[in-house]
Amino acid sequence: MMRVRSATDGLHWLALSAVVVIADQATKAIIKAWLQTYEVRPLGSLFSFILTYNDGAAFSLGAGAGGWQRWLFMAIAVTAIILIGWLLKRGGGAIYCAGLALILGGAIGNLCDRVVLGKVVDFLLFHYDRWAFPAFNVADSAITVGAALVILDSLWHRRRDSLPSKGAREA
């Protein structure tokens, strides 16, 4: 069964995107004022703040590739922002739109870094013993949570749509 969506259903979710962008840029500014590049401030044995820069994509893919990747990742981000804006305008359920809004805010936050600095500021570091997860930021977190919500929404609708309708079960 197809859901009917109005043209403005998802636009109020842009406020969530704005909150993500503001939180992302504010935390990055605080960290840049507080730490020197590669300086680490442990907060317990599993978490540290660190100021690091990533000119690559997720997990530093393409990092140090000579500068061309900045323009590629900026183009990908702009394309994603336009597509997600269009999807939000189409609307949908709350979980779906919240996920899109989080992804949108994260994409804009990291795009701001690429435009201004040519690289993305990362500062959250989880680690244990000699293992460490790659440093990340608020925008990355929003993108991850948003993607999980969109996937969850898709799985929930797929399951609901695959169940026989009440009339079909009674027949």
Summary of the structure (lengths in Angstrom):
residues: 171
radius of gyration: 19.3
end to end distance: 19.2
largest distance: 69.9
contacts: 503
relative contact order: 0.18
helix: 61%
strand: 13%
